[in-house]
Amino acid sequence: MVFAEQLEAALPYTDILLYDLKLMNDAEHQRWTGRSNALILRNLGTAARWAKGNGRLWIRTPIIPGATDSEENIRAIGERIAAIGGAERWELCAFNNLCIDKYKRLDIDWAFQNTPLVSKPHMEELHAVARSTRASEDIRATGALRQED
């Protein structure tokens, strides 16, 4: 967890900040991460203010089926990004399960171990929702996708 003071201390030495923003709904954020998103959203404001004059801010949203992949969530994130400004890029990052071996080695049950990749049509829908918010001039959808639905 990074507090605003720590973030502000690091920003003068930063050229580009990659900022993950998963969920806007605090209850859902707590459900999936075990923590509130209040500090994350405050820090996003700090990062956006910094980016407007000093650096580059790329916001990344992992698209995890059943967790972060609702149109409502993407619209809410896009609206927040648009409202605060400063984001050079917003990237919708398709879920992958490449880390599954790490969880197995650590003997940790992973909630998403049987989660399929995001389908191409669904990612296209979410990308369209994201673009409709005009959150950034550069809104990308990246990662491996399931071709069939």
KARALIN-V211452 format. One record per pair of residues at least 12 apart in sequence whose ideal C-beta (glycine too) atoms are under 10 Angstrom apart, sorted by the first residue. I is the first residue (numbers start at 1). J is the second residue. D is the distance in Angstrom with one decimal. If there is no record, write none. Layout:
I | J | D
I | J | D
//
This chain:
1 | 35 | 7.5
1 | 39 | 6.6
1 | 40 | 9.0
1 | 43 | 9.6
2 | 39 | 8.0
2 | 40 | 9.1
2 | 43 | 6.4
2 | 46 | 9.9
3 | 39 | 7.2
3 | 42 | 9.2
3 | 43 | 8.1
4 | 39 | 7.9
4 | 42 | 6.1
4 | 43 | 6.0
4 | 45 | 8.9
4 | 46 | 5.5
4 | 47 | 9.9
5 | 46 | 9.7
6 | 43 | 9.2
7 | 19 | 9.8
7 | 39 | 9.9
7 | 42 | 9.4
7 | 43 | 5.4
7 | 44 | 9.9
7 | 46 | 5.6
7 | 47 | 7.0
7 | 50 | 8.4
8 | 43 | 9.4
8 | 46 | 6.3
8 | 47 | 9.7
8 | 49 | 9.6
8 | 50 | 7.9
10 | 50 | 9.9
11 | 46 | 7.8
11 | 47 | 7.7
11 | 49 | 9.5
11 | 50 | 4.8
11 | 51 | 9.1
11 | 54 | 7.1
11 | 55 | 6.9
12 | 50 | 8.9
12 | 54 | 7.7
12 | 55 | 9.2
14 | 47 | 9.5
14 | 50 | 8.0
14 | 51 | 9.8
14 | 54 | 8.4
14 | 55 | 5.8
14 | 56 | 8.9
14 | 57 | 9.8
15 | 54 | 9.3
15 | 55 | 6.1
15 | 56 | 6.7
16 | 51 | 9.2
16 | 55 | 6.4
16 | 56 | 4.2
16 | 57 | 7.7
16 | 58 | 6.5
16 | 88 | 8.3
16 | 89 | 9.5
17 | 43 | 10.0
17 | 46 | 10.0
17 | 47 | 5.5
17 | 48 | 9.8
17 | 50 | 7.5
17 | 51 | 7.1
17 | 55 | 6.3
17 | 56 | 7.1
17 | 57 | 5.3
17 | 58 | 7.1
17 | 59 | 9.1
17 | 86 | 10.0
17 | 87 | 10.0
17 | 88 | 9.8
18 | 56 | 9.5
18 | 57 | 8.5
18 | 58 | 5.2
18 | 59 | 8.1
18 | 60 | 6.0
18 | 89 | 9.3
18 | 91 | 8.7
19 | 40 | 8.7
19 | 43 | 7.9
19 | 44 | 6.4
19 | 47 | 5.5
19 | 48 | 9.0
19 | 51 | 9.3
19 | 57 | 6.3
19 | 58 | 7.0
19 | 59 | 5.1
19 | 60 | 6.9
19 | 61 | 9.8
19 | 81 | 9.8
19 | 87 | 8.3
19 | 90 | 9.8
20 | 40 | 8.3
20 | 44 | 10.0
20 | 58 | 10.0
20 | 59 | 7.8
20 | 60 | 5.2
20 | 61 | 7.4
20 | 62 | 6.9
20 | 91 | 9.8
20 | 93 | 8.6
21 | 37 | 8.3
21 | 40 | 6.9
21 | 41 | 8.3
21 | 44 | 6.5
21 | 59 | 5.4
21 | 60 | 7.3
21 | 61 | 5.6
21 | 62 | 9.2
21 | 68 | 9.5
21 | 73 | 10.0
21 | 77 | 5.7
21 | 80 | 7.8
21 | 81 | 7.8
21 | 87 | 9.7
21 | 90 | 8.7
22 | 37 | 7.8
22 | 40 | 8.3
22 | 60 | 9.2
22 | 61 | 6.5
22 | 62 | 6.1
22 | 63 | 9.7
22 | 64 | 7.9
22 | 67 | 7.9
22 | 68 | 5.3
22 | 73 | 8.5
22 | 77 | 8.5
23 | 37 | 6.4
23 | 40 | 9.2
23 | 61 | 8.8
23 | 62 | 9.8
23 | 64 | 9.6
23 | 67 | 7.6
23 | 68 | 5.8
23 | 70 | 9.3
23 | 73 | 5.9
23 | 76 | 8.5
23 | 77 | 8.0
24 | 37 | 7.3
24 | 40 | 9.9
24 | 41 | 8.1
24 | 61 | 9.9
24 | 68 | 9.8
24 | 72 | 8.6
24 | 73 | 6.1
24 | 74 | 9.2
24 | 75 | 8.9
24 | 76 | 3.8
24 | 77 | 5.5
24 | 78 | 9.5
24 | 79 | 8.4
24 | 80 | 6.3
25 | 37 | 8.2
25 | 70 | 9.2
25 | 72 | 8.1
25 | 73 | 6.9
25 | 76 | 7.2
26 | 38 | 6.9
26 | 40 | 9.8
26 | 41 | 8.8
28 | 67 | 7.8
28 | 68 | 8.4
28 | 70 | 9.0
28 | 72 | 9.9
28 | 73 | 7.5
29 | 41 | 9.5
29 | 67 | 10.0
29 | 68 | 9.5
29 | 73 | 9.9
31 | 67 | 8.5
32 | 64 | 8.0
32 | 66 | 9.5
32 | 67 | 5.2
32 | 68 | 7.7
32 | 111 | 8.0
32 | 112 | 9.7
33 | 67 | 9.6
41 | 80 | 7.4
41 | 84 | 9.3
44 | 57 | 8.8
44 | 59 | 7.8
44 | 77 | 10.0
44 | 80 | 7.4
44 | 81 | 8.3
44 | 84 | 6.7
44 | 86 | 9.3
44 | 87 | 9.2
45 | 80 | 9.5
45 | 83 | 9.8
45 | 84 | 5.8
45 | 86 | 9.3
46 | 84 | 9.9
47 | 59 | 8.6
47 | 84 | 8.8
47 | 86 | 7.4
47 | 87 | 8.8
48 | 80 | 9.7
48 | 81 | 8.2
48 | 83 | 9.3
48 | 84 | 4.2
48 | 85 | 6.0
48 | 86 | 3.6
48 | 87 | 6.8
49 | 84 | 8.2
49 | 85 | 9.0
49 | 86 | 6.9
50 | 86 | 7.7
51 | 84 | 9.4
51 | 85 | 8.3
51 | 86 | 3.8
51 | 87 | 6.9
51 | 88 | 7.0
52 | 84 | 9.3
52 | 85 | 6.4
52 | 86 | 4.6
52 | 87 | 9.8
53 | 86 | 8.9
55 | 86 | 9.2
55 | 88 | 9.0
56 | 86 | 9.4
56 | 87 | 9.2
56 | 88 | 5.0
56 | 89 | 8.1
57 | 81 | 9.3
57 | 84 | 9.6
57 | 85 | 9.6
57 | 86 | 5.4
57 | 87 | 5.1
57 | 88 | 5.9
57 | 89 | 7.9
57 | 90 | 9.5
57 | 136 | 9.1
58 | 87 | 7.2
58 | 88 | 6.1
58 | 89 | 4.3
58 | 90 | 7.6
58 | 91 | 6.5
58 | 136 | 8.9
58 | 138 | 8.6
58 | 140 | 9.5
59 | 77 | 8.0
59 | 78 | 9.7
59 | 80 | 9.4
59 | 81 | 5.9
59 | 84 | 9.9
59 | 86 | 9.5
59 | 87 | 5.1
59 | 88 | 8.9
59 | 89 | 7.1
59 | 90 | 4.8
59 | 91 | 7.1
59 | 92 | 9.9
59 | 135 | 7.9
59 | 136 | 7.6
59 | 139 | 9.6
60 | 89 | 8.6
60 | 90 | 7.8
60 | 91 | 4.7
60 | 92 | 8.1
60 | 93 | 5.4
60 | 140 | 9.6
60 | 142 | 8.9
61 | 73 | 8.3
61 | 74 | 7.2
61 | 77 | 5.8
61 | 78 | 9.2
61 | 81 | 9.4
61 | 90 | 7.1
61 | 91 | 7.2
61 | 92 | 5.4
61 | 93 | 6.7
61 | 126 | 9.0
61 | 130 | 8.2
61 | 141 | 10.0
62 | 91 | 9.5
62 | 92 | 8.4
62 | 93 | 5.0
62 | 94 | 8.2
62 | 95 | 6.2
62 | 96 | 9.4
62 | 118 | 9.9
62 | 143 | 9.0
63 | 91 | 9.9
63 | 92 | 5.3
63 | 93 | 6.4
63 | 94 | 5.4
63 | 95 | 5.8
63 | 117 | 9.8
63 | 118 | 5.2
63 | 122 | 8.3
63 | 123 | 6.6
63 | 126 | 6.3
63 | 127 | 9.5
63 | 130 | 10.0
63 | 141 | 7.9
63 | 142 | 9.5
63 | 143 | 7.7
63 | 145 | 9.5
64 | 93 | 9.4
64 | 94 | 9.1
64 | 95 | 4.5
64 | 96 | 9.9
64 | 111 | 9.5
64 | 112 | 6.4
64 | 115 | 7.0
64 | 118 | 8.2
65 | 94 | 9.6
65 | 95 | 6.3
65 | 112 | 8.2
65 | 115 | 5.4
65 | 116 | 6.5
65 | 117 | 8.1
65 | 118 | 6.0
65 | 119 | 8.5
65 | 122 | 8.0
65 | 146 | 9.4
66 | 95 | 9.6
66 | 111 | 9.3
66 | 112 | 8.2
66 | 115 | 6.8
66 | 116 | 9.8
67 | 95 | 8.5
67 | 111 | 8.4
67 | 112 | 7.6
67 | 115 | 8.5
68 | 92 | 9.4
68 | 93 | 9.8
68 | 95 | 8.3
68 | 126 | 9.5
69 | 92 | 9.2
69 | 94 | 9.5
69 | 95 | 8.0
69 | 118 | 6.6
69 | 119 | 9.8
69 | 122 | 6.8
69 | 123 | 8.6
69 | 125 | 9.5
69 | 126 | 6.5
70 | 126 | 8.6
70 | 129 | 9.5
71 | 122 | 9.7
71 | 125 | 7.0
71 | 126 | 6.7
71 | 128 | 9.2
71 | 129 | 5.0
71 | 130 | 9.5
71 | 132 | 9.9
72 | 129 | 9.0
73 | 126 | 9.0
73 | 129 | 9.4
74 | 90 | 9.8
74 | 92 | 7.3
74 | 125 | 9.1
74 | 126 | 5.1
74 | 127 | 8.7
74 | 128 | 9.5
74 | 129 | 4.8
74 | 130 | 5.4
74 | 132 | 9.5
74 | 133 | 8.0
74 | 135 | 9.6
75 | 126 | 9.5
75 | 129 | 5.5
75 | 130 | 8.1
75 | 132 | 7.7
75 | 133 | 6.2
75 | 135 | 9.8
76 | 133 | 9.0
77 | 90 | 8.0
77 | 92 | 9.4
77 | 129 | 9.7
77 | 130 | 7.9
77 | 133 | 8.0
77 | 135 | 7.5
78 | 90 | 7.2
78 | 92 | 10.0
78 | 129 | 7.2
78 | 130 | 5.3
78 | 131 | 8.4
78 | 132 | 7.5
78 | 133 | 2.8
78 | 134 | 7.7
78 | 135 | 4.1
78 | 136 | 8.6
78 | 139 | 8.1
79 | 133 | 5.6
79 | 134 | 9.5
79 | 135 | 7.5
80 | 133 | 9.0
80 | 135 | 8.0
81 | 130 | 9.1
81 | 133 | 7.2
81 | 134 | 9.2
81 | 135 | 3.7
81 | 136 | 6.5
81 | 139 | 9.3
82 | 133 | 5.5
82 | 134 | 5.7
82 | 135 | 4.6
82 | 136 | 8.1
83 | 133 | 9.7
83 | 135 | 8.9
84 | 135 | 9.4
85 | 135 | 9.3
85 | 136 | 9.3
86 | 136 | 9.1
87 | 135 | 6.4
87 | 136 | 4.6
87 | 137 | 9.2
87 | 138 | 8.6
87 | 139 | 9.3
88 | 136 | 6.6
88 | 137 | 7.9
88 | 138 | 6.4
89 | 135 | 9.7
89 | 136 | 5.8
89 | 137 | 8.4
89 | 138 | 4.3
89 | 139 | 7.5
89 | 140 | 6.8
90 | 130 | 6.5
90 | 131 | 9.4
90 | 133 | 8.8
90 | 135 | 5.2
90 | 136 | 4.6
90 | 137 | 9.6
90 | 138 | 7.3
90 | 139 | 4.9
90 | 140 | 7.5
91 | 130 | 9.5
91 | 136 | 9.3
91 | 138 | 8.5
91 | 139 | 7.8
91 | 140 | 4.9
91 | 141 | 7.7
91 | 142 | 5.7
91 | 143 | 9.2
92 | 118 | 9.0
92 | 123 | 7.0
92 | 126 | 5.9
92 | 127 | 6.1
92 | 129 | 9.5
92 | 130 | 6.0
92 | 139 | 7.5
92 | 140 | 6.9
92 | 141 | 4.6
92 | 142 | 7.1
92 | 143 | 8.3
93 | 118 | 9.7
93 | 140 | 8.9
93 | 141 | 8.3
93 | 142 | 5.6
93 | 143 | 5.4
94 | 117 | 6.6
94 | 118 | 4.7
94 | 119 | 9.7
94 | 120 | 9.4
94 | 122 | 9.7
94 | 123 | 6.1
94 | 126 | 9.7
94 | 141 | 7.1
94 | 142 | 6.6
94 | 143 | 2.9
94 | 144 | 6.1
94 | 145 | 5.6
94 | 146 | 9.1
95 | 112 | 7.2
95 | 115 | 6.5
95 | 116 | 8.7
95 | 117 | 6.6
95 | 118 | 5.8
95 | 123 | 9.9
95 | 143 | 7.4
95 | 144 | 9.1
95 | 145 | 9.7
96 | 112 | 9.9
96 | 115 | 9.7
96 | 117 | 6.8
96 | 118 | 9.2
96 | 143 | 6.2
96 | 144 | 5.9
96 | 145 | 9.9
97 | 110 | 8.4
97 | 112 | 6.8
97 | 113 | 6.8
97 | 114 | 8.6
97 | 115 | 6.7
97 | 116 | 8.7
97 | 117 | 7.9
97 | 144 | 10.0
98 | 144 | 9.3
99 | 112 | 9.2
99 | 113 | 9.6
100 | 112 | 8.5
100 | 113 | 5.6
100 | 114 | 9.6
100 | 115 | 9.9
116 | 146 | 5.8
117 | 143 | 8.1
117 | 144 | 5.9
117 | 145 | 5.9
117 | 146 | 4.2
117 | 147 | 9.1
118 | 141 | 9.0
118 | 143 | 7.6
118 | 144 | 8.7
118 | 145 | 5.7
118 | 146 | 6.6
119 | 145 | 6.6
119 | 146 | 4.7
119 | 147 | 7.9
119 | 148 | 7.4
119 | 149 | 4.4
120 | 141 | 9.5
120 | 144 | 10.0
120 | 145 | 4.4
120 | 146 | 6.7
120 | 147 | 5.6
120 | 148 | 8.3
120 | 149 | 7.5
121 | 145 | 9.1
121 | 146 | 9.4
121 | 147 | 9.5
121 | 148 | 9.4
121 | 149 | 5.3
122 | 145 | 8.5
122 | 146 | 8.7
122 | 149 | 7.3
123 | 141 | 5.2
123 | 142 | 9.3
123 | 143 | 8.2
123 | 145 | 5.5
123 | 146 | 9.1
124 | 141 | 7.4
124 | 145 | 9.0
126 | 141 | 7.2
127 | 139 | 7.1
127 | 140 | 8.0
127 | 141 | 4.2
128 | 141 | 9.6
//
